[in-house]
Amino acid sequence: MSERSVVESIRSFRAEVDPVPFAVGSLVTFAFLAYTVTDTDGAAAAIDAAFVTFGQGLAWLYLGSVLALVLAAGYLLVGKYGRVRLGDGDPEYGTLSYVAMFFSAGLSAGIVFFGPVEALLHYQTVPPLFAGQVAAESSAAAVPAVAYTVFHYGISAWGGYLAIGLPVAYFAYRHDAPFRVSTALYPLLGPDGLDGVVARTVDTLAVVATIGGIATGLGFIATQLLTGVTFRTGVSFGDAETVVVIVGITALFTLSLVAGVGRGIRRLSVFNVGVMALLLGVALVAGPTTDVLNVGVAALGTYATSFFEMSLFTGSGVENGPGWTAAWTVFYWSWWIAWAPFVGLFLARISRGRTIRSVVGTAFGTMTAVSALWFTVIGGTSIRLQDSGAVDVLGAVGEFGDGVSGYVIFGAFPGGELWQLLFLVLVTTFFVTSADSSTLAVGMLTTGGSREPSGANRVFWGVLQGAIASVLVVVGGATALRSSVIVTGAPFAVVCLVAMGGFLRWLSRAADPAPAAESAPSSESARSPAAGVAEDD
C-alpha cells in the first residue's frame, strides 16, 4: 500500500467505527492480553476455574438451549411456516454454490482439526454415557466413538446459526430492518428499538462472542499447522516462537487479503472442498474400507437412537462425566453459539429468496450428511489403523499433540508423503480463509454492519485475533481454547433462545408471515451491509 492509501484507510477506519461494540470488544481483548502477559500463571489458573464454573456449572444451559433451538428449527422445517420465503424473487445463488458457502461458513476449520483425532480420543477414553457398555481401545469402542463425532457436528451444530440467520433474513428482507445481529430481536424490540440500549448491548455481546469463537478456531488451526511443520521437518517452536509465528502469519494473510488477494478467497474455499474430497477418497480407497463403512452405519444408528440422551447428558452422577461433557459437548455447543453472530448474518445474506424449509433442510440434511461422511471415513480410519496395529496414531498424538493425527494417518497410505503434504496445504488454506472471514466478520460487527470494513479495521482485528489465539495456545493449549469459548459463548446462548422464540411467536401471530412485495427493501439496500461476506468468502 502507498502512504496515501494507508492514510485514507485509517481515516475510513475512524469514520466507520460503531463506538460501543468496537470499544468494548477492543477493551476486552486488550485486557485479556495484558492480564495473560503480566500474570501467566494466574491466567492459566483462571482459565481452569472458568472451565469448571462455566463448562460444568452451566452445562444445563448449553445443552438445554441447543436442544430447544434444534426442536424449534425442526418445527419450522416440517410445519406450515416452512413455506415462508425469506425475501422476494428467485434465490440469488444456485444450489451447488449455496451448499458450498453454507459448508464453508458453518463448519469452520474444526472439521479438519478434529476429523482425524476426535473419534480416536473417544476410542481411547470411551464417553461416559457408553463407558459401561464397551471397553476402551476395543473394536466395539469404535461405534460410540464415531457416533459422538457425528453428534457434535450434526444437526445440533446448526441450531444457533439458524436462530440468528432466519429472523435476520426475514426482517431484513421483508421489513427493511438493518442487517445487524440485534435485528434477530425485532419482534421484541420493534423497529424503533433497534438503535436502543438493548440492541446495542446485543450487538456488543455478538462482538465478544465472535472474538472468542474466532480465536479458538485460529488457535486450533495454527496448532495443527505448526505441528505439521514439526512432524515433517523436526523444527520445534517454543512459546515465543509460537506467538511470533501465529501473530505473524495472521497479520501477513490479513494484509495480503486487504491488498487485493481476497478476490480469490471464494476460489480458495472451493479449493478447500476439493482437497477435502480428494483426501476423503484416498482414505476410503486406501484404508480399511469395509470396516470403516460397517462402523459408520452402526454409528449413525447409535446417533439416531441415542440423540436425545446424548443431547441432555450433563455427566451429573457419572464418574468423570461432568468434566468430559464440559470438554467435549459443552465446548462444541459454546463454539457454535459463539460463531452464531457471524454465521447467522452470512446465512441470512446468502438465503434471500429461499424458503425457511430450504434453509433448515440444507442445514439439517445436507450439512449433517457431509459431516457424517467425513467423520465416519476419516475418524473410522484412524481408529481401525490404531486398532489393527498398522500405525500407532495415539503414540504420535501423545508426543506431538492432537494436531498431528491427520499427518500420521495419511502418511500410512501408499504415496503417503504426497498426502501428508496435501493435508498440510489444506490446513494452511483453511487458515487463510479463516483469517479472511474472521476479520471481515468482526469488522462488520464493529461498524454496524458495514459491507466493506476498511483495510485498517480488518488488519487491526486480524492482529488482535492472532495475538489472542497464540496466547491461549501458549498458556494452556487445547484446554485454554476450550475454556475461552465456553466463557464468551454463554451470554449469547440466551440471545439465541430469545431470538428463535420471538421469531416463532411473530410467525404465529402474523396474519400473513410473508408481507406483500412492496414492503421488501430495494435490491440495492437488500445487498448492503452483509453482502461483502458472500463476495469476500
DRENKELUM-675689 format. One record per residue (C-alpha): x negated, y negated, z; residue in three letters. Coordinates in steps of 0.001 Angstrom, whole numbers, plus 500000, padded with zeros to 6 digits. Example, Ala and Ser with C-alpha at 12.3 -4.5 7.8 and 13.67 -1.06 7.14 Angstrom:
BEGIN
487700504500507800ALA/486330501060507140SER/
# end
This chain:
BEGIN
500000500000500000MET/498854496437499332SER/498592493904502154GLU/501644492103500798ARG/503771495258500714SER/502703496075504266VAL/503792492622505465VAL/507098492924503634GLU/507692496359505103SER/507069495058508625ILE/509451492143508067ARG/512086494536506775SER/511473496750509795PHE/512079493890512241ARG/515179492710510411ALA/516885496103510089GLU/516426497461513616VAL/519525498111515710ASP/518165496786519034PRO/519796499102521588VAL/519192502563520050PRO/515723501545518855PHE/514679500023522179ALA/515978502873524329VAL/514550505551522021GLY/511162503818521978SER/511087503276525740LEU/511991506889526488VAL/509306508090524078THR/506554505809525386PHE/507484506514528996ALA/507243510249528420PHE/503897509948526652LEU/502476507641529342ALA/503626509925532142TYR/502223513030530443THR/498843511453529696VAL/498350509939533156THR/499629512929535142ASP/499331516073533046THR/499780518457535978ASP/502772516514537220GLY/504306516551533753ALA/503822520317533494ALA/505492520786536890ALA/508355518501535882ALA/508855520489532668ILE/509022523720534664ASP/511534522163537055ALA/513628520880534148ALA/513719524364532677PHE/515259525738535877VAL/517568522778536537THR/518929522353533030PHE/518250525694531371GLY/519579527867534172GLN/521767525433536091GLY/523607524174533012LEU/523793527442531111ALA/527570527395531601TRP/527789524006529873LEU/525794525022526809TYR/527326528463526378LEU/530878527315527046GLY/530544524259524800SER/529158526133521815VAL/531771528893522049LEU/534541526284522262ALA/533146524483519201LEU/532951527748517252VAL/536547528627518114LEU/537730525140517130ALA/535887525314513798ALA/537285528801513253GLY/540784527431513753TYR/540101524759511131LEU/538807527453508771LEU/541908529652508876VAL/544582527112509869GLY/546668524710507830LYS/544170521856508223TYR/541586523765506230GLY/543083522372503025ARG/542439518759504082VAL/539970517149501700ARG/537093515033503016LEU/537393512160500574GLY/538996511851497169ASP/537662513141493892GLY/535652516198492985ASP/532697517339495132PRO/529556515362494356GLU/527322518451494277TYR/527623521834492615GLY/527892524943494767THR/524244526010494452LEU/522866522558495262SER/525327522197498120TYR/524359525540499673VAL/520634524789499277ALA/520963521419501020MET/523148522965503718PHE/520432525536504374PHE/517569523037504398SER/519346520683506771ALA/520778523083509306GLY/518257525837509888LEU/515092523698510044SER/511759525480510351ALA/512854527628513272GLY/513806530353510835ILE/510196530529509603VAL/508610530404513071PHE/510934532831514839PHE/511813535094511904GLY/508755537366512261PRO/508475537245516066VAL/511780536851517901GLU/513128540352517276ALA/509700541753518139LEU/509724539973521510LEU/513227541303522239HIS/511933544759521304TYR/509074544326523778GLN/511366542997526528THR/514943544123525954VAL/517510541345526513PRO/519056541810529996PRO/522519542337528514LEU/521276545566526872PHE/518434546463529250ALA/520380549314530862GLY/521207550892527519GLN/517828551171525759VAL/514188551348526818ALA/511711548617525948ALA/509462549293522917GLU/511563552277521863SER/513063552833518428SER/516522552264519906ALA/515492548816521169ALA/515297547563517581ALA/519079547294517172VAL/519894544900520058PRO/516649543023519314ALA/517684542228515752VAL/521308541671516828ALA/520262538881519184TYR/518247537106516494THR/521261537203514169VAL/523403535917517039PHE/521082532984517696HIS/521084531941514027TYR/524651532973513198GLY/527936531072513318ILE/527220529603516762SER/524322527580515365ALA/526766525512513307TRP/529285524537515982GLY/527590521281516981GLY/526807520301513384TYR/530455520692512360LEU/531669518836515455ALA/529872515717514203ILE/529883516284510446GLY/533597516954509907LEU/535022513937511764PRO/532344511564510444VAL/533070512648506860ALA/536831512426507359TYR/536901508987508960PHE/534109507523506822ALA/535644508602503528TYR/539332508355504488ARG/539362505357506826HIS/536283503427505723ASP/534634503868509135ALA/530886503184509421PRO/528542506061508701PHE/527289506458512282ARG/527366509234514851VAL/529812507269517003SER/532345507454514146THR/532968511033515285ALA/534797509444518237LEU/537080507360516006TYR/540276508994517422PRO/539243507976520924LEU/537731504552520242LEU/539744503338517274GLY/538308501052514559PRO/537818498161516974ASP/535825500231519444GLY/533152501464517086LEU/530943498491517947ASP/531688498621521667GLY/529713499852524651VAL/530819503477524422VAL/529975503715520712ALA/526563502122521234ARG/525885504498524098THR/526763507489521932VAL/524512506263519125ASP/521716505781521652THR/522201509292523062LEU/522046510527519487ALA/518598508965519083VAL/517264510539522302VAL/518736513954521460ALA/517374513847517918THR/513887512851519060ILE/513860515839521418GLY/515048518204518715GLY/512629516887516138ILE/509631517030518481ALA/510492520646519253THR/510702521567515570GLY/507459519808514664LEU/505748521377517669GLY/506649524910516639PHE/505681524376513003ILE/502402522695513946ALA/501570525545516329THR/502222528081513582GLN/500125526081511121LEU/497146525781513483LEU/497460529427514499THR/497333530444510844GLY/494142528458510314VAL/492554530026513398THR/493662533528512416PHE/492318533265508878ARG/489140531234509457THR/488240531690513123GLY/488284527908513684VAL/489895527196517054SER/491474523988518326PHE/491041522549521811GLY/493540520202523448ASP/492015517046521993ALA/491714518555518529GLU/495322519779518691THR/496615516286519484VAL/494487514662516770VAL/495431517221514130VAL/499195517221514797ILE/499471513436515045VAL/497151513002512092GLY/498918515322509681ILE/502313513939510724THR/501130510396510051ALA/499477511331506747LEU/502533513172505472PHE/504778510298506551THR/502569507715504843LEU/502424509725501640SER/506190510162501614LEU/506807506468502241VAL/504354505645499455ALA/506484507482496928GLY/505751511166497146VAL/509143511524498855GLY/510784511684495441ARG/509555515264495280GLY/510999516350498613ILE/514122517827497085ARG/511969519903494749ARG/509764520868497660LEU/512843522076499530SER/513783524230496548VAL/510180525490496520PHE/510544526463500203ASN/513629528510499453VAL/511917530157496500GLY/508840531143498532VAL/511041532467501334MET/512958534586498829ALA/509693535946497392LEU/508307536837500826LEU/511637538399501751LEU/511448540563498647GLY/507856541576499434VAL/508809542627502960ALA/511851544522501724LEU/509991546408498964VAL/506596546952500607ALA/507886547502504131GLY/509838550389505701PRO/512921549598503602THR/515281552390504655THR/514598551998508375ASP/514977548226508175VAL/518320548419506368LEU/519654551021508809ASN/518637548879511766VAL/520122545815510086GLY/523546547333509554VAL/523641548624513128ALA/522532545217514420ALA/525320543467512518LEU/527785545872514116GLY/526407545063517564THR/526601541339516803TYR/530250541648515765ALA/531376543815518688THR/529359542022521377SER/529768538450520118PHE/531881537136522976PHE/529862538990525596GLU/526609537520524250MET/528221534076523917SER/529150533966527610LEU/526177535833529115PHE/524562533366531536THR/522496536101533172GLY/524086535488536551SER/523781538520538829GLY/521393540324536481VAL/517694540755537223GLU/515715538217535154ASN/518992537306533459GLY/519162533528534120PRO/515543532958533080GLY/515908534995529901TRP/519141533269528897THR/517608529842529508ALA/514502530687527482ALA/516472532003524523TRP/520209531395524117THR/520386528134526077VAL/517272526905524305PHE/518746527611520887TYR/522135526114521702TRP/520488522946523034SER/518248522772519955TRP/521214522967517597TRP/523100520366519633ILE/520064518061519684ALA/519973518284515879TRP/523745517670515579ALA/523481513864515091PRO/521141514159512109PHE/522514517334510547VAL/526089516218511171GLY/525503512979509257LEU/523744514884506498PHE/526574517388506102LEU/529099514556506112ALA/527158512811503369ARG/526996515823501024ILE/530538517084501718SER/532556514268500164ARG/535329515717498022GLY/535233519132499677ARG/537898520619501926THR/537409521339505612ILE/537774525042504794ARG/534969524820502238SER/532573523161504683VAL/533283525517507580VAL/533260528527505253GLY/529825527587503946THR/528507527286507497ALA/530105530402508941PHE/529921532587505849GLY/527060531739503507THR/524609530384506078MET/525172533225508528THR/524677535756505730ALA/521377534128504701VAL/520119534038508289SER/521176537629508938ALA/519338538833505832LEU/516106537012506735TRP/516034538087510382PHE/517093541638509594THR/514391542185506980VAL/511510540171508494ILE/512311540906512142GLY/513153544528511476GLY/509928544991509512THR/507808543569512341SER/509437545981514804ILE/509034549040512590ARG/505384548226511825LEU/504751547912515563GLN/506817550981516489ASP/505099553205513898SER/501632552076514930GLY/500869550754511438ALA/499979547313512802VAL/499533546018516349ASP/501556542842515925VAL/502105542445519672LEU/498356542637520258GLY/497771539773517832ALA/500612537783519431VAL/499014538287522834GLY/495685536971521521GLU/496781534151519196PHE/500344533316520252GLY/503804533777518711ASP/502937531826515564GLY/500536534490514299VAL/503130537230513760SER/504037536260510191GLY/500403536326509061TYR/499878539757510619VAL/502996541248509035ILE/502354540006505510PHE/498685540903505806GLY/499700544548506277ALA/501229544815502777PHE/499330545547499535PRO/497826542258498367GLY/498002541067501956GLY/495606538133501616GLU/497809536620498922LEU/500972536982501019TRP/499216535565504081GLN/498106532556502093LEU/501593532122500659LEU/503065532272504161PHE/500600529583505278LEU/501675527461502296VAL/505311527956503309LEU/504601526806506858VAL/502763523749505528THR/505510522736503115THR/508096523188505866PHE/506038520791507972PHE/506087518251505142VAL/509831518461504597THR/510485518363508346SER/508290515279508751ALA/510144513549505940ASP/513683514400507006SER/512999513755510692SER/511508510297510237THR/514341509389507900LEU/516881510687510434ALA/515556508656513350VAL/515126505666511056GLY/518804505848510143MET/519910506294513745LEU/517885503280514932THR/519047500953512166THR/522778501527512498GLY/522880503865509515GLY/520636502118507001SER/520450504058503755ARG/516774503280503267GLU/514902502611506536PRO/511743500616505900SER/508391502299505467GLY/507142500768508721ALA/510133502187510568ASN/509502505694509287ARG/505766505574509951VAL/506443504297513485PHE/508714507230514314TRP/506545509697512443GLY/503512508893514583VAL/505546508940517813LEU/507175512268516987GLN/503812513789516148GLY/502471512465519463ALA/505343513980521444ILE/505032517316519663ALA/501274517506520235SER/501555516569523912VAL/504221519201524504LEU/502108521837522781VAL/499071520937524905VAL/500934520639528209VAL/502990523793528073GLY/503198525262524600GLY/506447527025523712ALA/507765526692527270THR/507393522924527195ALA/509011522714523764LEU/511972524734525004ARG/512363522692528172SER/512214519327526418SER/515045520088524036VAL/517160521642526800ILE/516981518334528690VAL/517594515981525767THR/520432518035524307GLY/522548518266527470ALA/524431514927527238PRO/525233515436523578PHE/526977518739524269ALA/529729516684525902VAL/529828514285522938VAL/530305517220520538CYS/533180518592522607LEU/534939515227522770VAL/534404514650519040ALA/535851518004517997MET/538732517759520467GLY/539619514265519270GLY/539456515334515632PHE/541834518259516201LEU/544224516012518093ARG/544130513425515308TRP/544930516033512653LEU/547787517468514693SER/549393514072515303ARG/548919512610511841ALA/551965512836509593ALA/549562513211506671ASP/545972514063507732PRO/544748513031504289ALA/545925509437503604PRO/546589508032500174ALA/543652507331497878ALA/543845503590498342GLU/542705503866501960SER/539477505558500966ALA/536353503408500609PRO/534953502399497279SER/532391504620495612SER/529684502132496467GLU/530487501941500168SER/531018505684500404ALA/527469506251499210ARG/525934503884501713SER/524171504420504982PRO/523520508139504807ALA/523155508547501087ALA/519406508343501439GLY/519311511633503312VAL/520517513649500370ALA/518338511723497966GLU/515150511978500000ASP/515688515540501143ASP/
# end
